[in-house]
Amino acid sequence: MIFFTMLGGIGLTMIVCAMLIFIRCLKKQFGPAIIESFVQLFSQSLDQFTRRVLIIFMQVLGVGNALYIALFMIQQQPISWHLLMAFNVPFIVFSLTTYTMIKSFPHALSSILCQPPYALNRILKPLIFAGFFQTFSFFGAFATGLFFCLVWFDIFGLLSAAFALLVVSFYYRCAGGAYRATALNHPNQHQERSVLTHPADILIKSGHIIASIGGFYLDIFGSWFIAIAACFIYIQGIVETQTLVDFLRFPEVQWVLAVVVSTAISMVFSMGFVWLRRRSSNLFLETGYIMIGSSFALMCAFTSQINGLPFLLFAMGGALLGMLAIAFFTNYLTSFYHPPIQFICKQAQHGAAHVLISSFFNGLVGNAAFILLLMVVFFQIYSALEVIGILMVVVYALSIAVIGCSIHVFSIFASQVVDIVEYEDNPMNQSIVSRLKKLVHSSIAIGNSYSSASGLLSSSAVLISALSLSRFLDSIALSDIVFGIGLGIVCMIVFYAISISGTYRALLVTHQEVKRQLSDIVQIEVENKSHPNMFKLSDAHSLNALKTITLPGVWMLLALCITYIAMPINGFYGVLMGIFIMVCHQSFFWSLFSDSVEVAVDRMKSGRFGGQNTSAFSGLNQAYLYVHYFQWVLGPSGVIIMKFVAMIALLSMFI
């Protein structure tokens, strides 16, 4: 019970720490007029999106609860209010937590940039506090939520809570990506920005924050929660328990709780290290090493105290090396200092087609290496530890992804600061910009690649536990499975097609509104003369972005419902497998493919290979305007759908 008690205590402690950081260390201060104008417009843009999302969430809760009650009434069964609360409470908690994190971002940005002339130490201090505020807020909510889910709810409650996290993450991650993608192709794309408050640039930055702060946390932590739920469901499926105390006595359950506790302790411990080492050029990367190393040491100590689990030390080492291998290999493929990105930049002089071909090679090689690594690790673990070993190692591997997510958030803050400091074009700030860029690029590999990896790991864990416990494996009809796989692939292709079409339509509507404001508002591109109407622009843009992902989501729900009703259960499992195979094949590939082009664009903007005033950059930029659909819309949405179908497979066991 000690790890269970520590889980609730450390969750509440991190929430309190986050509140103290925000109150005492991120105080509101005023800076130059242009920065204050930008922060105000930035806040308006984020406010309109979060307001729209909350309205949709209220509708989702109302419709979902009504359908649930109506279904039970039609079947003349007693309504399980316990199960209903298991969905509603986590849904509301994580919605409000993400809402608070996004709303606080402009406030934190203002505290970082309040006192020019800028000095690196003056910028790093509030930047570090802002990153830890975000991390402690969400991790505290996660640990506390998991604690109360175990206290209040049963296995179905864990499934309902996981579904709630999936729905919230789908809207923030995918709608935020659509928000950014539909703003990237803006009017006067190839012209240098004349003012910090340009409406299109504010939309781009807002989409980046929505997808990378709210969506990224929900995506990674949601994958972790799903893997933990799958592990607990499998344990309870193979051994019957009557009470929570009996369940918590199993060594495997204690070990999973110890993973969460050790990760949280390592994050708190790393705050002191970051504060002492803030002069390091690889600050964020070193912080990640400290978090991973301390969490691994804690887990070794915890594992030695849990009876019957010493064999997991070797599996933990394999999971750790596997996740680090993904990070290092992805960094090699997406870092400008290594041959792959340099080759892409050299090919840009021949046009956009050559950029896409060389980037495809990068993505395909990375995807093949990732899937091969996953297959080898899973096979070796299954041979030694069987299903329970795979589930527990996936939980530990996802704790590494959570640490990577926390480090990546620091680089998001730093990248926003770099864009604003660069705008002033002050030679005195050049050393600060150069140093901050190194901090940003030190964690470039910890982004979309870890998001895709965590989605694949969590969904694999759910599918493995579902198939292991399924009662239908003894009567498999091969023809139904094969037909279902093909149907699942078709369903996913239609999903991607609707997503691309909706994103393009939203893009055109946004362009028209941005052009209208640029022509109708006098001196909008002159500093401190006039400002765009961000309330109107962001509200319309938010609505279009949410429409972009809502229709494909409805399509997937209808497709799964129809196939479940019309096909035998083996065929339905085939549909789920087809969707899983489709996304597994493409999600990690898309993240590497798109990141490669984005890094090349960023490096040429900084003056490499002739800079952005060359024909080579024009071809590279055209390729980037193509791949951002994959990076911000199709990649993350596919990963969340993959987790969703895995949860459906697990739920079908209990129906």
HUFENRA-V83850 format. One record per residue. N is the residue number from 1. OMEGA is omega in whole degrees, 0 to 359 (999 if undefined). D_LAST is the distance of its C-alpha to the last C-alpha in Angstrom with 1 decimal. Layout:
N:OMEGA:D_LAST
N:OMEGA:D_LAST
This chain:
1:186:31.6
2:180:34.4
3:177:32.3
4:177:29.8
5:179:32.8
6:180:34.4
7:179:31.3
8:182:31.6
9:182:35.4
10:175:35.8
11:178:33.4
12:179:35.5
13:181:38.6
14:176:37.8
15:178:37.1
16:178:40.5
17:179:42.2
18:179:40.9
19:179:42.3
20:178:45.6
21:183:45.9
22:184:45.4
23:189:47.8
24:189:50.6
25:181:50.4
26:183:49.2
27:179:51.8
28:177:52.4
29:184:55.7
30:179:57.5
31:179:58.6
32:185:60.5
33:184:60.1
34:179:58.4
35:177:55.7
36:177:55.1
37:179:54.8
38:181:52.3
39:180:50.2
40:179:50.3
41:177:49.2
42:178:46.6
43:179:45.2
44:180:45.2
45:179:43.3
46:181:40.5
47:182:40.5
48:178:39.9
49:181:36.9
50:177:35.3
51:178:36.0
52:181:34.3
53:179:31.2
54:176:31.0
55:179:31.3
56:179:28.4
57:177:26.3
58:177:27.1
59:179:26.1
60:179:22.7
61:181:22.1
62:181:23.3
63:181:21.4
64:179:18.1
65:180:18.4
66:179:19.6
67:179:16.7
68:180:14.2
69:180:16.4
70:180:17.0
71:180:13.3
72:179:13.0
73:178:16.4
74:179:15.9
75:178:13.0
76:177:15.5
77:178:13.5
78:181:15.3
79:179:15.2
80:178:14.4
81:177:17.5
82:179:17.1
83:179:14.1
84:178:16.2
85:179:19.1
86:175:17.4
87:187:17.3
88:185:20.6
89:177:22.8
90:178:22.5
91:182:22.6
92:183:25.9
93:183:27.3
94:174:27.1
95:181:28.2
96:178:31.2
97:179:32.0
98:176:32.1
99:180:34.1
100:181:36.6
101:181:37.0
102:180:37.7
103:183:40.0
104:185:42.0
105:178:42.7
106:178:45.8
107:179:47.1
108:179:46.9
109:178:48.4
110:180:51.3
111:179:52.0
112:189:52.2
113:189:54.7
114:190:56.7
115:171:60.0
116:1:61.6
117:189:63.6
118:172:60.6
119:187:60.7
120:180:58.1
121:180:57.8
122:178:57.6
123:185:54.7
124:183:52.8
125:178:52.8
126:178:50.7
127:178:48.7
128:179:47.6
129:180:46.8
130:178:44.8
131:179:42.6
132:175:42.0
133:179:41.2
134:183:38.4
135:181:37.1
136:180:37.4
137:185:35.8
138:179:32.5
139:177:32.4
140:178:33.1
141:180:30.3
142:183:27.9
143:179:29.0
144:178:29.1
145:178:25.7
146:179:24.2
147:183:26.2
148:175:25.0
149:179:21.3
150:181:21.7
151:190:23.7
152:191:21.7
153:177:18.0
154:181:15.5
155:177:13.2
156:177:11.0
157:176:14.5
158:177:15.5
159:180:12.8
160:178:13.9
161:178:17.5
162:177:17.2
163:178:15.9
164:178:18.8
165:179:21.2
166:181:20.2
167:181:20.9
168:181:24.2
169:179:25.3
170:182:24.6
171:182:27.1
172:184:29.7
173:186:29.7
174:179:29.5
175:175:31.4
176:176:33.9
177:177:34.4
178:177:34.8
179:180:37.2
180:184:39.3
181:181:39.2
182:176:40.3
183:186:43.2
184:178:44.5
185:185:46.3
186:178:48.7
187:181:52.2
188:186:55.0
189:187:52.6
190:179:55.5
191:178:57.7
192:181:57.9
193:181:56.6
194:183:59.5
195:182:57.8
196:184:55.0
197:178:53.6
198:187:53.0
199:181:50.0
200:179:48.3
201:178:48.7
202:177:47.2
203:180:44.1
204:180:43.8
205:180:44.0
206:178:41.6
207:179:38.9
208:181:39.6
209:181:39.1
210:183:35.9
211:188:34.3
212:176:35.9
213:181:35.8
214:185:32.7
215:183:30.7
216:176:31.7
217:182:30.9
218:181:27.5
219:183:26.8
220:181:28.0
221:175:26.8
222:176:23.4
223:179:23.2
224:180:24.4
225:180:21.9
226:179:19.0
227:178:20.6
228:179:21.1
229:179:17.5
230:180:16.4
231:180:19.2
232:179:18.3
233:180:14.7
234:180:16.1
235:179:18.8
236:179:16.7
237:183:14.6
238:176:17.9
239:182:19.7
240:177:18.7
241:183:20.3
242:184:20.9
243:178:22.6
244:180:23.2
245:178:26.6
246:182:25.3
247:184:22.9
248:179:25.8
249:181:28.1
250:182:26.6
251:181:29.0
252:178:26.4
253:177:25.1
254:181:28.7
255:179:29.5
256:177:26.9
257:178:28.2
258:177:31.7
259:180:31.0
260:182:30.3
261:181:33.3
262:178:35.7
263:180:34.9
264:179:35.6
265:180:38.8
266:178:40.0
267:178:39.7
268:180:41.7
269:184:44.2
270:181:44.6
271:177:45.8
272:179:49.1
273:180:49.5
274:181:49.0
275:181:51.6
276:186:54.1
277:187:53.6
278:176:53.5
279:183:56.5
280:180:54.8
281:177:54.4
282:188:50.9
283:185:49.8
284:180:46.1
285:178:45.8
286:177:47.5
287:176:45.3
288:178:42.2
289:179:43.9
290:180:44.6
291:182:41.1
292:181:39.7
293:181:42.4
294:178:42.2
295:178:38.4
296:178:38.8
297:178:41.6
298:180:39.6
299:176:36.6
300:179:39.1
301:179:40.5
302:183:37.1
303:179:35.9
304:180:39.1
305:181:38.4
306:184:34.9
307:172:35.1
308:183:33.8
309:180:33.3
310:181:36.6
311:183:35.3
312:179:33.3
313:179:36.7
314:179:37.2
315:177:33.7
316:178:34.3
317:177:37.6
318:178:36.0
319:179:33.5
320:180:36.4
321:179:38.6
322:180:35.9
323:176:35.3
324:178:39.0
325:177:39.6
326:181:37.3
327:183:39.3
328:181:42.7
329:177:42.1
330:177:40.7
331:177:43.8
332:183:46.0
333:186:44.7
334:178:44.8
335:182:47.9
336:185:51.1
337:179:53.1
338:187:51.7
339:186:52.6
340:181:49.4
341:177:49.8
342:177:53.6
343:178:53.3
344:179:51.1
345:178:53.7
346:180:56.5
347:182:54.7
348:180:54.5
349:180:58.1
350:177:57.2
351:185:54.7
352:182:51.0
353:180:50.1
354:177:51.4
355:182:49.5
356:181:46.2
357:180:46.9
358:178:47.8
359:175:44.8
360:178:42.5
361:179:44.0
362:182:43.2
363:182:39.6
364:179:39.1
365:179:40.8
366:180:38.8
367:179:35.5
368:180:36.5
369:181:37.6
370:181:34.5
371:178:32.1
372:179:34.4
373:180:34.6
374:180:30.9
375:181:30.6
376:181:33.5
377:180:32.2
378:181:28.7
379:181:30.2
380:180:32.7
381:180:30.3
382:179:27.9
383:184:31.0
384:190:32.1
385:181:29.2
386:190:26.1
387:183:22.6
388:177:23.3
389:178:26.6
390:182:25.3
391:182:22.8
392:178:25.7
393:175:28.2
394:177:26.1
395:180:26.0
396:179:29.7
397:179:30.4
398:173:28.6
399:175:30.9
400:177:33.7
401:177:32.3
402:177:32.1
403:177:35.8
404:177:36.6
405:181:35.0
406:179:37.2
407:181:40.2
408:181:39.5
409:177:39.6
410:181:43.2
411:177:44.2
412:175:42.7
413:183:45.0
414:180:47.9
415:177:47.5
416:178:47.7
417:179:50.8
418:181:52.3
419:182:52.0
420:180:53.8
421:178:56.5
422:182:57.2
423:182:57.7
424:177:60.9
425:180:62.4
426:180:64.5
427:180:65.9
428:182:65.8
429:187:62.0
430:180:61.8
431:178:61.4
432:180:58.6
433:180:56.8
434:180:57.3
435:180:56.0
436:178:52.9
437:177:52.1
438:178:52.2
439:180:49.7
440:185:47.4
441:179:47.6
442:180:47.2
443:184:43.4
444:182:43.0
445:183:40.7
446:182:38.3
447:182:36.6
448:181:34.6
449:178:34.5
450:176:32.8
451:178:30.4
452:180:29.4
453:181:29.5
454:177:27.3
455:179:24.6
456:179:24.7
457:182:24.7
458:180:21.8
459:176:19.6
460:179:20.8
461:180:19.9
462:180:16.3
463:180:16.1
464:179:18.0
465:180:15.8
466:181:12.6
467:180:14.6
468:181:16.2
469:187:13.2
470:178:11.3
471:183:11.5
472:185:12.5
473:182:15.8
474:184:17.7
475:182:17.6
476:173:18.3
477:187:20.1
478:181:22.5
479:178:23.4
480:180:19.9
481:182:19.7
482:179:23.2
483:179:22.8
484:178:19.6
485:178:21.6
486:179:24.5
487:177:22.4
488:177:21.0
489:178:24.6
490:178:25.7
491:181:23.2
492:178:24.5
493:177:28.1
494:177:27.7
495:180:26.3
496:181:29.4
497:179:31.7
498:180:30.6
499:179:30.9
500:181:34.4
501:180:35.5
502:178:34.5
503:181:36.1
504:178:39.3
505:178:39.5
506:178:39.1
507:181:41.8
508:180:44.2
509:180:43.8
510:179:44.4
511:181:47.4
512:180:49.0
513:178:48.6
514:178:50.0
515:180:52.9
516:180:53.6
517:179:53.9
518:181:56.0
519:186:58.4
520:182:58.5
521:186:58.6
522:176:62.0
523:179:62.4
524:180:58.7
525:175:59.4
526:186:62.2
527:175:61.5
528:177:61.5
529:178:62.7
530:185:59.6
531:178:55.8
532:176:53.0
533:186:51.0
534:178:47.8
535:182:46.1
536:183:46.2
537:183:45.6
538:179:42.7
539:179:41.0
540:181:41.2
541:178:40.2
542:180:37.2
543:179:36.0
544:179:36.5
545:179:34.7
546:175:31.6
547:183:31.7
548:184:31.9
549:181:28.5
550:181:26.7
551:176:27.0
552:178:25.7
553:177:22.7
554:179:21.9
555:181:22.4
556:178:19.8
557:180:17.2
558:181:18.3
559:180:18.5
560:179:14.9
561:182:13.6
562:180:16.1
563:178:15.4
564:180:11.7
565:190:12.8
566:186:16.0
567:172:15.4
568:187:13.9
569:178:11.3
570:177:14.4
571:178:16.1
572:175:13.5
573:176:13.8
574:177:17.5
575:179:17.5
576:179:16.2
577:179:18.8
578:177:21.4
579:180:21.0
580:181:21.2
581:181:24.3
582:182:26.0
583:178:25.8
584:182:26.6
585:191:29.7
586:190:30.9
587:181:30.0
588:176:32.4
589:181:34.9
590:181:35.1
591:179:35.6
592:180:38.5
593:183:40.0
594:180:40.1
595:180:41.2
596:180:44.0
597:181:45.4
598:179:45.1
599:178:46.9
600:177:49.7
601:181:50.1
602:181:50.3
603:178:52.9
604:175:55.1
605:181:55.0
606:174:56.5
607:179:59.4
608:177:58.6
609:175:59.6
610:177:61.7
611:187:59.4
612:178:57.8
613:181:61.0
614:177:61.0
615:178:59.8
616:180:57.6
617:179:55.6
618:178:55.3
619:179:53.6
620:181:51.4
621:176:50.4
622:177:49.5
623:180:47.1
624:178:45.6
625:176:45.1
626:189:43.0
627:183:40.8
628:172:39.8
629:180:37.2
630:186:35.5
631:190:36.2
632:184:35.0
633:189:32.5
634:181:30.9
635:181:30.8
636:180:29.0
637:178:26.6
638:180:25.6
639:180:24.9
640:176:22.6
641:179:20.7
642:177:20.4
643:182:18.9
644:181:16.5
645:176:15.2
646:177:14.9
647:177:12.8
648:179:10.5
649:179:10.4
650:180:9.7
651:183:6.9
652:178:5.2
653:187:5.7
654:182:3.8
655:999:0.0
